[in-house]
Amino acid sequence: QTRTIFVLNTYKQPNTPPQISITGSNPANLTVGEPFVEPGATATDKEDGNLTSNIVYTGSVGTTTGTYILTYTV
């Protein structure tokens, strides 16, 4: 009788960081008093594929003159 043993390299590569693409103009311009409608973003990575539904954005946009920042993470 013989037994065959396979030794496999099971080292898992680190997860590839997702790529986030912002939809629409960046930077975007609004007229004072005009409401901001968040145009969305898409996200993917090599291991998990489409991650768009996992995107969270923080920040807010006012209706007065100023610079507002939204941060997208996944």
DRENNULO-565724 format. One line per field, with one value per residue: residue number from 1; residue in one letter; x, y, z of N, C-alpha, C in turn. Coordinates in nm, 4 decimals, padded with zeros to 6 digits. Last residue first. Example, Ala and Ser with C-alpha at 12.3 -4.5 7.8 and 13.67 -1.06 7.14 Angstrom:
2
resi	c(2, 1)
resn	c(s, a)
n.x	c(01.2850, 01.3190)
n.y	c(-00.2250, -00.5690)
n.z	c(00.7080, 00.7800)
ca.x	c(01.3670, 01.2300)
ca.y	c(-00.1060, -00.4500)
ca.z	c(00.7140, 00.7800)
c.x	c(01.2900, 01.3200)
c.y	c(00.0030, -00.3300)
c.z	c(00.7870, 00.7800)
//
This chain:
74
resi	c(74, 73, 72, 71, 70, 69, 68, 67, 66, 65, 64, 63, 62, 61, 60, 59, 58, 57, 56, 55, 54, 53, 52, 51, 50, 49, 48, 47, 46, 45, 44, 43, 42, 41, 40, 39, 38, 37, 36, 35, 34, 33, 32, 31, 30, 29, 28, 27, 26, 25, 24, 23, 22, 21, 20, 19, 18, 17, 16, 15, 14, 13, 12, 11, 10, 9, 8, 7, 6, 5, 4, 3, 2, 1)
resn	c(v, t, y, t, l, i, y, t, g, t, t, t, g, v, s, g, t, y, v, i, n, s, t, l, n, g, d, e, k, d, t, a, t, a, g, p, e, v, f, p, e, g, v, t, l, n, a, p, n, s, g, t, i, s, i, q, p, p, t, n, p, q, k, y, t, n, l, v, f, i, t, r, t, q)
n.x	c(-01.6069, -01.6828, -01.6617, -01.7409, -01.7921, -01.7684, -01.8250, -01.7879, -02.0382, -02.3548, -02.6162, -02.7180, -02.4879, -02.4304, -02.2348, -02.0945, -02.0364, -02.1574, -02.0828, -02.1355, -02.2440, -02.3287, -02.0834, -01.9139, -01.8512, -01.5766, -01.4087, -01.1435, -01.1081, -01.3848, -01.5754, -01.8344, -01.9748, -02.2063, -02.4268, -02.5319, -02.7457, -02.8513, -02.9014, -03.1099, -03.0140, -02.9155, -02.6722, -02.5999, -02.3118, -02.0701, -01.8324, -01.5019, -01.6986, -02.0081, -02.0868, -01.9801, -01.6635, -01.5473, -01.3200, -01.1877, -01.0692, -00.7577, -00.7471, -00.6412, -00.3388, -00.3471, -00.3045, -00.1390, -00.1358, 00.0183, 00.0014, 00.1136, -00.0287, 00.0615, -00.0407, 00.0583, 00.0409, 00.0835)
n.y	c(05.1836, 05.5343, 05.8737, 06.1880, 06.5163, 06.8520, 07.1786, 07.5184, 07.7721, 07.9221, 07.6877, 07.4399, 07.1637, 06.8289, 06.6097, 06.2917, 05.9716, 05.6767, 05.3448, 05.0617, 04.8189, 04.8087, 04.7803, 04.5743, 04.3165, 04.1273, 04.0204, 04.0304, 04.2831, 04.5117, 04.8145, 05.0559, 05.3757, 05.6282, 05.9204, 06.1755, 06.3395, 06.6491, 06.9459, 07.2201, 07.5586, 07.7665, 07.8512, 07.5890, 07.3748, 07.1616, 06.9113, 06.7975, 06.5744, 06.4661, 06.1085, 05.8766, 05.7660, 05.4516, 05.2706, 04.9587, 04.7891, 04.6130, 04.2623, 04.0801, 03.8903, 03.5424, 03.2650, 02.9687, 02.7090, 02.5007, 02.1612, 01.8492, 01.5384, 01.2057, 00.8833, 00.5711, 00.2257, -00.1171)
n.z	c(00.1742, 00.1728, 00.0915, 00.2128, 00.1046, 00.1978, 00.0783, 00.0982, 00.0325, 00.0562, 00.1481, 00.1739, 00.2451, 00.2650, 00.4742, 00.5678, 00.4228, 00.2678, 00.1960, -00.0054, -00.0618, -00.3214, -00.4598, -00.5033, -00.7181, -00.6047, -00.4155, -00.5169, -00.6429, -00.6019, -00.6519, -00.6508, -00.7368, -00.6270, -00.6264, -00.6298, -00.4133, -00.4732, -00.3004, -00.3968, -00.4147, -00.2644, -00.5009, -00.7283, -00.7231, -00.8661, -00.7755, -00.8750, -01.0217, -01.1605, -01.1558, -00.9114, -00.8134, -00.7465, -00.5564, -00.5207, -00.2250, -00.1925, -00.1791, 00.1032, 00.0812, -00.0094, 00.1898, 00.1661, 00.0986, -00.0995, -00.0050, -00.0436, -00.0646, -00.0511, -00.1004, 00.0154, -00.0682, 00.0000)
ca.x	c(-01.6678, -01.6049, -01.7192, -01.6407, -01.8527, -01.6950, -01.8738, -01.7299, -01.9368, -02.2216, -02.5523, -02.7694, -02.5848, -02.4171, -02.3609, -02.0863, -02.0568, -02.0952, -02.1418, -02.0786, -02.1802, -02.4331, -02.1562, -01.9363, -01.9289, -01.6533, -01.5527, -01.1932, -01.0731, -01.2499, -01.5440, -01.7139, -01.9655, -02.0716, -02.3849, -02.5372, -02.6246, -02.8966, -02.8020, -03.0845, -03.0448, -03.0553, -02.7232, -02.6428, -02.4552, -02.1121, -01.9636, -01.5981, -01.6219, -01.8971, -02.1141, -02.0639, -01.7734, -01.5607, -01.4462, -01.1768, -01.1705, -00.8445, -00.7189, -00.7536, -00.4224, -00.3004, -00.4014, -00.1236, -00.2673, 00.0428, -00.0444, 00.1345, -00.0083, 00.0366, 00.0092, -00.0269, 00.1103, 00.0000)
ca.y	c(05.0534, 05.4190, 05.7441, 06.0808, 06.3867, 06.7302, 07.0644, 07.3956, 07.7034, 07.9256, 07.8188, 07.5188, 07.2673, 06.9448, 06.6664, 06.4331, 06.0585, 05.8086, 05.4361, 05.1960, 04.8343, 04.8146, 04.9068, 04.6113, 04.4388, 04.1780, 04.0219, 03.9115, 04.1590, 04.4645, 04.6744, 05.0009, 05.2311, 05.5815, 05.7825, 06.0978, 06.2570, 06.5113, 06.8508, 07.1007, 07.4368, 07.7319, 07.8734, 07.7267, 07.3983, 07.2984, 06.9488, 06.8562, 06.5844, 06.5620, 06.2508, 05.9046, 05.8580, 05.5509, 05.3450, 05.0801, 04.8201, 04.7241, 04.3804, 04.1288, 03.9919, 03.6783, 03.3499, 03.1075, 02.7653, 02.6359, 02.2743, 01.9655, 01.6637, 01.3256, 01.0037, 00.6871, 00.3544, 00.0000)
ca.z	c(00.1506, 00.2177, 00.0556, 00.2138, 00.1293, 00.1661, 00.1555, 00.0440, 00.1101, -00.0026, 00.1516, 00.0612, 00.2789, 00.1775, 00.4279, 00.5363, 00.5382, 00.2593, 00.2946, 00.0079, 00.0694, -00.2179, -00.4613, -00.3629, -00.7026, -00.7188, -00.3876, -00.4481, -00.7116, -00.5741, -00.6817, -00.5881, -00.7551, -00.6567, -00.6034, -00.7531, -00.4154, -00.4911, -00.3509, -00.3156, -00.4904, -00.2482, -00.3660, -00.7090, -00.7053, -00.8340, -00.8272, -00.7826, -00.8976, -01.1558, -01.1743, -01.0280, -00.7854, -00.8530, -00.5537, -00.6007, -00.3254, -00.1535, -00.2602, 00.0231, 00.1448, -00.0329, 00.1222, 00.2070, 00.1310, -00.0487, -00.0838, 00.0417, -00.1365, 00.0296, -00.1651, 00.0409, -00.0655, 00.0000)
c.x	c(-01.5858, -01.6814, -01.6261, -01.7108, -01.7413, -01.7799, -01.8032, -01.7708, -01.8815, -02.1217, -02.4124, -02.7148, -02.6309, -02.5270, -02.3318, -02.2229, -02.0344, -02.1328, -02.0768, -02.1571, -02.1217, -02.3757, -02.2599, -02.0213, -01.9621, -01.7236, -01.6383, -01.3456, -01.1381, -01.2324, -01.4082, -01.6984, -01.8367, -02.0795, -02.2412, -02.4875, -02.6295, -02.7706, -02.8648, -02.9806, -03.0169, -03.0967, -02.8729, -02.6976, -02.4795, -02.2635, -01.9968, -01.7291, -01.5008, -01.8298, -01.9888, -02.0882, -01.8471, -01.6836, -01.4418, -01.3140, -01.1389, -00.9471, -00.8110, -00.7122, -00.5307, -00.3916, -00.3454, -00.2181, -00.2572, -00.0939, -00.0073, 00.1051, 00.0075, 00.0679, -00.0331, 00.0388, 00.0090, 00.0884)
c.y	c(04.9488, 05.2906, 05.6333, 05.9481, 06.2818, 06.6083, 06.9381, 07.2835, 07.5844, 07.8564, 07.8088, 07.6611, 07.3418, 07.0426, 06.7897, 06.4813, 06.2025, 05.8900, 05.5715, 05.2752, 04.9734, 04.8322, 04.9169, 04.7381, 04.4636, 04.3085, 04.0721, 03.9054, 04.0364, 04.3264, 04.6405, 04.8543, 05.1833, 05.4310, 05.7546, 05.9542, 06.1633, 06.4264, 06.7128, 07.0095, 07.3144, 07.6053, 07.8444, 07.7380, 07.5478, 07.3041, 07.0900, 06.8924, 06.6746, 06.5622, 06.3355, 06.0551, 05.8863, 05.6351, 05.4485, 05.1461, 04.9499, 04.7531, 04.4942, 04.2557, 04.0393, 03.7772, 03.4915, 03.1931, 02.9085, 02.7002, 02.4053, 02.0873, 01.7755, 01.4477, 01.1230, 00.8054, 00.4647, 00.1239)
c.z	c(00.2235, 00.1857, 00.1035, 00.1893, 00.1211, 00.1995, 00.1058, 00.1348, 00.0354, 00.0890, 00.0918, 00.0621, 00.1551, 00.2136, 00.3439, 00.4915, 00.4947, 00.3815, 00.2712, 00.1118, 00.0919, -00.0772, -00.3496, -00.3504, -00.5552, -00.6869, -00.5032, -00.4397, -00.6484, -00.6363, -00.6237, -00.6264, -00.6905, -00.6811, -00.6419, -00.7398, -00.5361, -00.5091, -00.3586, -00.3814, -00.4036, -00.3225, -00.3627, -00.5668, -00.6963, -00.8243, -00.7829, -00.8538, -00.9238, -01.0199, -01.1620, -01.0370, -00.9157, -00.8240, -00.6657, -00.6019, -00.3991, -00.2628, -00.2159, -00.0510, 00.0477, 00.0392, 00.1110, 00.1243, 00.1819, -00.0245, -00.0174, -00.0444, -00.0348, -00.0564, -00.0811, -00.0272, -00.0372, 00.0000)
//
